[in-house]
Amino acid sequence: MVRLKLCQVCLESNTLCEQCKEKLKNGIINQEEIDVSRAVHNLSKANPELKNIDIDYVADVGKLLVFAQPDHAKKLIGRSGTTIKALSEKLGRFVHVVSRPSNDKYLIRELIGNVPLLGIDVLYTESGQLFRVRVSKDYASRIKIRPQKFEEIMKKLTGKTVELTFE
């Protein structure tokens, strides 16, 4: 069984139960997580190693980014990428599996790509800490993720308020 925030009944059907509809409405899960977890559940019928996969978060940034623990990410990719190819075909979209980072800098690198950082600053505000990731304006066009989506993913995965700025 794919372990996500979705019940077994909703994994196997095309409709959501009331509890899962409430989770979707409250933002605990998103539609992409539902689609990916259903697809992985269907693939797990033929591929038993996918039975106990934990998917942390799924984000749509033009492609689907699937965040999972390192050992689960390896299973999602599969030998020679066969599982991820099947998942991409099933969803009809490009899927990129990202191993859940051990530190925040790795996650930032995964999201913005190979773009040099000017720095990561910690600001102390009345509402708490704010992390500001600074990137040169010259590289803004190379970053494929929108700043709002970047901030949303960082908040969801790290629990920290992160801001992407171009200087």
Secondary structure, DSSP 8 states (H G I E B T S, - for coil): --BSSS-HHHHHSSS--HHHHHHHHHTSS-HHHHHHHHHHHHHHTT-GGGTT-BEEEEEESSSEEEEE-HHHHHHHH-GGGHHHHHHHHHHTS-EEEEE--SSHHHHHHHHH-S--EEEEEEEEETTEEEEEEEE-GGGGGG--S-HHHHHHHHHHHH--EEEEEE-
